[in-house]
């Protein structure tokens, strides 16, 4: 087990900004189509973070044309080009699965206040 941690330690990414569950993020993901490569942006709310070490992942949910779309991203994937935080959300839960049933205004999340000193 210790060998797995040593091998995976080199592949853990540290270039991400500090994000939490409830934040609205833009994930710039590399898509390979044949020999070409392009970057696709997926913007939504982080509804869960799970795992530890090399197997850490996060789930992002967005509503597109009235249909909810969720995508799971491995945090240490080399296919993630960039992660941008659009809004900081204020939530009191670690997993926001209740957003799957919420419609309209019930699906909104308050913005977290940041103190400047």
Backbone as a printed PyTorch tensor [residue, N CA C, xyz], in Angstrom:
tensor([[[  0.8280,  -1.1970,   0.0000],
         [  0.0000,   0.0000,   0.0000],
         [  0.8660,   1.2520,   0.0000]],

        [[  2.0020,   1.1840,   0.6830],
         [  2.8850,   2.3410,   0.7580],
         [  3.5100,   2.6490,  -0.5910]],

        [[  3.7370,   1.6310,  -1.4010],
         [  4.3190,   1.8230,  -2.7360],
         [  3.3410,   2.5790,  -3.6290]],

        [[  2.0590,   2.2810,  -3.5130],
         [  1.0490,   2.9810,  -4.3080],
         [  1.0210,   4.4750,  -3.9810]],

        [[  1.1460,   4.8140,  -2.7120],
         [  1.1590,   6.2220,  -2.3070],
         [  2.3850,   6.9400,  -2.8470]],

        [[  3.5230,   6.2570,  -2.8580],
         [  4.7520,   6.8770,  -3.3540],
         [  4.6790,   7.1170,  -4.8560]],

        [[  4.1220,   6.1720,  -5.5980],
         [  3.9980,   6.3240,  -7.0550],
         [  2.9850,   7.4140,  -7.3860]],

        [[  1.8700,   7.4450,  -6.6780],
         [  0.8250,   8.4150,  -6.9470],
         [  1.1430,   9.8200,  -6.4950]],

        [[  2.0830,   9.9690,  -5.5800],
         [  2.4090,  11.2850,  -5.0290],
         [  2.9330,  12.2290,  -6.1210]],

        [[  3.6450,  11.6850,  -7.1030],
         [  4.1940,  12.5080,  -8.1870],
         [  3.1090,  13.0350,  -9.1150]],

        [[  1.9750,  12.3460,  -9.1820],
         [  0.9240,  12.6970, -10.1300],
         [ -0.1680,  13.5700,  -9.5290]],

        [[ -0.0880,  13.8910,  -8.2540],
         [ -1.1020,  14.7210,  -7.6080],
         [ -0.9020,  16.1730,  -8.0350]],

        [[ -1.9930,  16.8020,  -8.4800],
         [ -1.9210,  18.1820,  -8.9560],
         [ -2.1220,  19.1590,  -7.8130]],

        [[ -1.3260,  20.2140,  -7.8410],
         [ -1.4250,  21.2410,  -6.8090],
         [ -1.7060,  22.6090,  -7.4160]],

        [[ -2.0030,  22.6660,  -8.7070],
         [ -2.1890,  23.9460,  -9.3830],
         [ -3.6390,  24.4180,  -9.3900]],

        [[ -4.5320,  23.7260,  -8.6820],
         [ -5.9340,  24.1360,  -8.6290],
         [ -6.1480,  25.1950,  -7.5530]],

        [[ -7.0770,  26.1220,  -7.7760],
         [ -7.4420,  27.0340,  -6.6880],
         [ -8.2420,  26.2790,  -5.6280]],

        [[ -8.3420,  26.8470,  -4.4540],
         [ -9.0890,  26.2140,  -3.3650],
         [-10.5780,  26.3640,  -3.6520]],

        [[-11.2650,  25.2700,  -3.8980],
         [-12.7020,  25.2900,  -4.1820],
         [-13.4200,  24.3830,  -3.1990]],

        [[-14.7050,  24.6780,  -2.9940],
         [-15.5190,  23.9200,  -2.0540],
         [-16.7850,  23.4390,  -2.7390]],

        [[-17.5180,  22.5920,  -2.0260],
         [-18.8410,  22.1900,  -2.4880],
         [-19.7470,  23.4210,  -2.4390]],

        [[-20.5270,  23.6500,  -3.4740],
         [-21.4070,  24.8110,  -3.5540],
         [-20.8460,  25.9010,  -4.4420]],

        [[-19.5690,  25.8340,  -4.7820],
         [-18.9730,  26.8330,  -5.6600],
         [-19.3780,  26.5650,  -7.1060]],

        [[-19.5550,  27.6300,  -7.8640],
         [-19.7740,  27.5160,  -9.2970],
         [-18.4150,  27.5960,  -9.9720]],

        [[-18.0930,  26.5850, -10.7640],
         [-16.7700,  26.5020, -11.3780],
         [-16.8820,  26.3170, -12.8860]],

        [[-15.8190,  26.7080, -13.5800],
         [-15.6520,  26.4130, -14.9950],
         [-14.5020,  25.4260, -15.1090]],

        [[-14.7800,  24.2520, -15.6540],
         [-13.7520,  23.2360, -15.8410],
         [-13.3820,  23.2160, -17.3180]],

        [[-12.1450,  23.5480, -17.6330],
         [-11.6470,  23.5150, -19.0070],
         [-11.0540,  22.1280, -19.2250]],

        [[-11.7660,  21.2970, -20.0110],
         [-11.4140,  19.8940, -20.1700],
         [-10.9610,  19.6230, -21.5960]],

        [[ -9.8640,  18.8920, -21.7400],
         [ -9.3370,  18.5700, -23.0670],
         [-10.1120,  17.3950, -23.6420]],

        [[-10.6290,  17.5790, -24.8510],
         [-11.3720,  16.5370, -25.5550],
         [-10.5360,  16.1180, -26.7620]],

        [[-10.3090,  14.8220, -26.9240],
         [ -9.5650,  14.3130, -28.0680],
         [-10.5510,  13.7300, -29.0720]],

        [[-10.5230,  14.2480, -30.2850],
         [-11.3680,  13.7460, -31.3730],
         [-10.4500,  13.3420, -32.5050]],

        [[-10.1630,  12.0680, -32.5950],
         [ -9.2240,  11.5890, -33.6040],
         [ -7.8270,  12.0770, -33.2860]],

        [[ -7.2340,  12.7960, -34.2350],
         [ -5.8950,  13.3300, -34.0030],
         [ -5.9350,  14.7570, -33.4700]],

        [[ -7.1370,  15.3560, -33.4330],
         [ -7.2690,  16.7370, -32.9710],
         [ -7.5900,  16.7730, -31.4820]],

        [[ -7.2540,  17.8980, -30.8740],
         [ -7.5470,  18.1070, -29.4580],
         [ -8.1250,  19.5030, -29.2870]],

        [[ -9.1920,  19.5950, -28.5140],
         [ -9.8070,  20.8950, -28.2450],
         [-10.1410,  20.9710, -26.7670]],

        [[-10.4560,  22.1920, -26.3090],
         [-10.8090,  22.3960, -24.9060],
         [-12.2900,  22.7450, -24.8290]],

        [[-13.0100,  22.0050, -24.0010],
         [-14.4350,  22.2390, -23.7960],
         [-14.6340,  22.7320, -22.3680]],

        [[-15.4340,  23.7700, -22.2000],
         [-15.6760,  24.3600, -20.8850],
         [-16.9980,  23.8180, -20.3460]],

        [[-16.9700,  23.3120, -19.1240],
         [-18.1620,  22.8070, -18.4450],
         [-18.3430,  23.6490, -17.1950]],

        [[-19.4070,  24.4560, -17.1550],
         [-19.6530,  25.3440, -16.0130],
         [-20.8500,  24.8560, -15.2330]],

        [[-20.6780,  24.7180, -13.9170],
         [-21.7670,  24.2800, -13.0700],
         [-21.3810,  24.3690, -11.6060]],

        [[-22.2490,  23.8140, -10.7600],
         [-22.0640,  23.8530,  -9.3120],
         [-21.4130,  22.5450,  -8.8600]],

        [[-20.4050,  22.6490,  -8.0090],
         [-19.7770,  21.4580,  -7.4330],
         [-20.7430,  20.8920,  -6.4030]],

        [[-21.2400,  19.6570,  -6.6370],
         [-22.1990,  19.0780,  -5.6980],
         [-21.5710,  18.0620,  -4.7670]],

        [[-20.3710,  17.5760,  -5.0880],
         [-19.6850,  16.6920,  -4.1550],
         [-18.2060,  16.6220,  -4.4760]],

        [[-17.4260,  16.3660,  -3.4210],
         [-16.0070,  16.0560,  -3.5440],
         [-15.8330,  14.7280,  -2.8340]],

        [[-15.0480,  13.8470,  -3.4150],
         [-14.8670,  12.5370,  -2.7870],
         [-13.4930,  11.9880,  -3.0700]],

        [[-13.0850,  11.0180,  -2.2680],
         [-11.8060,  10.3660,  -2.4400],
         [-10.6820,  11.1200,  -1.7650]],

        [[ -9.4960,  10.5460,  -1.8700],
         [ -8.3080,  11.1570,  -1.2930],
         [ -7.1100,  10.7520,  -2.1220]],

        [[ -6.0880,  11.5770,  -2.0780],
         [ -4.8590,  11.2550,  -2.7910],
         [ -5.0480,  11.2930,  -4.2980]],

        [[ -4.5780,  10.2660,  -4.9640],
         [ -4.6140,  10.2230,  -6.4200],
         [ -6.0310,   9.9680,  -6.9400]],

        [[ -6.9160,   9.3660,  -6.1400],
         [ -8.2560,   9.0160,  -6.6020],
         [ -9.3050,  10.0660,  -6.2550]],

        [[ -8.8880,  11.2810,  -5.9310],
         [ -9.8230,  12.3450,  -5.5710],
         [-10.6000,  12.7790,  -6.8090]],

        [[-11.9080,  13.0070,  -6.6480],
         [-12.7350,  13.4530,  -7.7680],
         [-13.8050,  14.4100,  -7.2640]],

        [[-14.4060,  15.1440,  -8.2000],
         [-15.4850,  16.0520,  -7.8490],
         [-16.5470,  15.9920,  -8.9370]],

        [[-17.7910,  16.2380,  -8.5290],
         [-18.9270,  16.1760,  -9.4490],
         [-19.4660,  17.5770,  -9.6490]],

        [[-19.6820,  17.9420, -10.9150],
         [-20.1980,  19.2550, -11.2780],
         [-21.5460,  19.0600, -11.9510]],

        [[-22.5270,  19.8710, -11.5450],
         [-23.8830,  19.7680, -12.0890],
         [-24.2850,  21.0840, -12.7220]],

        [[-24.8980,  20.9980, -13.8930],
         [-25.4610,  22.1820, -14.5300],
         [-26.8040,  21.8090, -15.1330]],

        [[-27.6300,  22.8140, -15.4020],
         [-28.9060,  22.6080, -16.0660],
         [-28.7860,  23.1950, -17.4580]],

        [[-28.9110,  22.3530, -18.4540],
         [-28.7710,  22.7590, -19.8410],
         [-30.0690,  22.4600, -20.5880]],

        [[-30.7120,  23.5020, -21.0820],
         [-31.9930,  23.3870, -21.8030],
         [-33.0430,  22.6760, -20.9610]],

        [[-33.0550,  22.9550, -19.6610],
         [-34.0470,  22.3740, -18.7730],
         [-33.7260,  20.9610, -18.3200]],

        [[-32.5980,  20.4180, -18.7310],
         [-32.2050,  19.0630, -18.3570],
         [-30.9620,  19.1440, -17.4870]],

        [[-30.9740,  18.4780, -16.3410],
         [-29.8240,  18.4680, -15.4550],
         [-28.7370,  17.5500, -15.9840]],

        [[-27.5100,  18.0530, -16.0120],
         [-26.3680,  17.2820, -16.5020],
         [-25.3150,  17.2700, -15.4090]],

        [[-24.8320,  16.0840, -15.0430],
         [-23.7740,  15.9600, -14.0500],
         [-22.5800,  15.2830, -14.6870]],

        [[-21.4060,  15.7330, -14.2870],
         [-20.1810,  15.1520, -14.8220],
         [-19.1850,  14.9930, -13.6860]],

        [[-18.5430,  13.8330, -13.6420],
         [-17.5570,  13.5410, -12.6050],
         [-16.1730,  13.7400, -13.2180]],

        [[-15.3610,  14.5630, -12.5510],
         [-14.0130,  14.8490, -13.0210],
         [-13.0060,  14.2950, -12.0190]],

        [[-12.0510,  13.4750, -12.4560],
         [-10.9450,  13.1170, -11.5740],
         [-10.0650,  14.3450, -11.3710]],

        [[ -9.8060,  14.7250, -10.1410],
         [ -9.0870,  15.9700,  -9.8760],
         [ -7.6620,  15.9440, -10.4130]],

        [[ -7.0300,  14.7950, -10.4100],
         [ -5.6400,  14.7050, -10.8300],
         [ -5.4800,  14.3190, -12.2920]],

        [[ -6.5400,  14.4620, -13.0640],
         [ -6.4830,  14.1020, -14.4780],
         [ -5.6350,  15.0980, -15.2640]],

        [[ -4.7770,  14.6100, -16.1510],
         [ -4.0260,  15.5270, -17.0120],
         [ -4.8990,  16.1720, -18.0810]],

        [[ -6.1300,  15.6700, -18.2610],
         [ -7.0390,  16.2380, -19.2550],
         [ -7.7070,  17.5220, -18.7810]],

        [[ -7.6510,  17.8230, -17.4990],
         [ -8.1880,  19.0910, -17.0130],
         [ -7.1330,  20.1520, -17.2570]],

        [[ -7.4520,  21.0960, -18.1260],
         [ -6.5020,  22.1460, -18.4690],
         [ -6.4620,  23.2190, -17.3850]],

        [[ -7.6630,  23.6250, -16.9300],
         [ -7.7420,  24.7320, -15.9790],
         [ -9.0550,  24.6410, -15.2220]],

        [[ -9.0700,  25.1490, -13.9960],
         [-10.2810,  25.2130, -13.1800],
         [-10.4290,  26.6450, -12.7020]],

        [[-11.5490,  27.2680, -13.0650],
         [-11.8200,  28.6470, -12.6550],
         [-13.0020,  28.6570, -11.6950]],

        [[-12.9310,  29.4800, -10.6680],
         [-14.0540,  29.6490,  -9.7530],
         [-14.8160,  30.8890, -10.1820]],

        [[-16.1100,  30.7170, -10.4680],
         [-16.9580,  31.8210, -10.8990],
         [-17.6120,  32.4810,  -9.6860]],

        [[-18.2010,  31.6690,  -8.7990],
         [-18.8640,  32.1650,  -7.5880],
         [-18.5320,  31.2470,  -6.4260]],

        [[-18.4610,  31.8130,  -5.2410],
         [-18.2910,  31.0320,  -4.0200],
         [-19.6670,  30.8790,  -3.3880]],

        [[-20.1390,  29.6420,  -3.2420],
         [-21.4590,  29.4030,  -2.6720],
         [-21.3950,  29.1310,  -1.1880]],

        [[-22.4490,  29.5310,  -0.4900],
         [-22.5420,  29.2920,   0.9530],
         [-23.5220,  28.1530,   1.1780]],

        [[-23.0160,  27.0020,   1.6000],
         [-23.8550,  25.8360,   1.8570],
         [-23.4620,  25.2350,   3.2010]],

        [[-24.3620,  24.4160,   3.7560],
         [-24.0990,  23.7890,   5.0420],
         [-24.0930,  22.2700,   4.9200]],

        [[-23.8480,  21.7770,   3.7510],
         [-23.8240,  20.3470,   3.4920],
         [-22.5420,  19.9800,   2.7600]],

        [[-22.1310,  18.7320,   2.8740],
         [-20.9630,  18.2490,   2.1480],
         [-21.3500,  17.6990,   0.7810]],

        [[-22.5930,  17.2490,   0.6420],
         [-23.0910,  16.7180,  -0.6230],
         [-24.4100,  17.4190,  -0.9380]],

        [[-24.5300,  17.9600,  -2.1330],
         [-25.7060,  18.7550,  -2.4920],
         [-26.6400,  17.9930,  -3.4280]],

        [[-26.9640,  16.7650,  -3.0740],
         [-27.8110,  15.9520,  -3.9340],
         [-29.2480,  16.4510,  -3.9720]],

        [[-29.6370,  17.3060,  -3.0280],
         [-30.9960,  17.8520,  -3.0310],
         [-31.2250,  18.7620,  -4.2380]],

        [[-30.1650,  19.2230,  -4.8720],
         [-30.3190,  20.0710,  -6.0550],
         [-30.9020,  19.3060,  -7.2400]],

        [[-30.8250,  17.9820,  -7.1980],
         [-31.3800,  17.1750,  -8.2900],
         [-32.8950,  17.2960,  -8.3650]],

        [[-33.5510,  17.4600,  -7.2110],
         [-35.0040,  17.5960,  -7.1990],
         [-35.4550,  19.0500,  -7.1990]],

        [[-34.5670,  19.9740,  -6.8970],
         [-34.9490,  21.3850,  -6.7820],
         [-35.2110,  21.9750,  -8.1610]],

        [[-36.2420,  22.8010,  -8.2440],
         [-36.5950,  23.4590,  -9.4970],
         [-36.6860,  24.9610,  -9.2610]],

        [[-36.3180,  25.7360, -10.2470],
         [-36.4710,  27.1820, -10.1840],
         [-35.6170,  27.8160,  -9.1050]],

        [[-36.2560,  28.6730,  -8.3020],
         [-35.5270,  29.4190,  -7.2750],
         [-35.0060,  28.5200,  -6.1590]],

        [[-35.6150,  27.3670,  -5.9710],
         [-35.1630,  26.4540,  -4.9110],
         [-33.7830,  25.8920,  -5.2090]],

        [[-33.3580,  25.9370,  -6.4500],
         [-32.0580,  25.4110,  -6.8300],
         [-30.9350,  26.4210,  -6.7500]],

        [[-31.2390,  27.6160,  -6.2550],
         [-30.1920,  28.6380,  -6.1500],
         [-29.4100,  28.4780,  -4.8500]],

        [[-28.1700,  28.9330,  -4.8800],
         [-27.3100,  28.8920,  -3.6950],
         [-26.8330,  30.3070,  -3.4110]],

        [[-26.9060,  30.7120,  -2.1330],
         [-26.4480,  32.0430,  -1.7490],
         [-24.9520,  32.1650,  -1.9540]],

        [[-24.5140,  33.3860,  -2.2280],
         [-23.0890,  33.6280,  -2.3950],
         [-22.4370,  33.8210,  -1.0340]],

        [[-21.2610,  33.2280,  -0.8690],
         [-20.5400,  33.3100,   0.3970],
         [-19.8820,  34.6830,   0.5130]],

        [[-20.0130,  35.2790,   1.6850],
         [-19.3840,  36.5730,   1.9220],
         [-17.9190,  36.3570,   2.2270]],

        [[-17.1040,  37.2370,   1.7010],
         [-15.6830,  37.2170,   2.0100],
         [-15.3210,  38.5080,   2.6860]],

        [[-14.6040,  38.4030,   3.7700],
         [-14.2160,  39.5780,   4.5150],
         [-12.8590,  40.0490,   4.0370]],

        [[-12.7570,  41.3490,   3.8010],
         [-11.4800,  41.9290,   3.3900],
         [-10.9340,  42.7520,   4.5490]],

        [[ -9.7690,  42.3740,   5.0300],
         [ -9.1420,  43.1300,   6.1280],
         [ -7.7360,  43.5090,   5.7720]]])
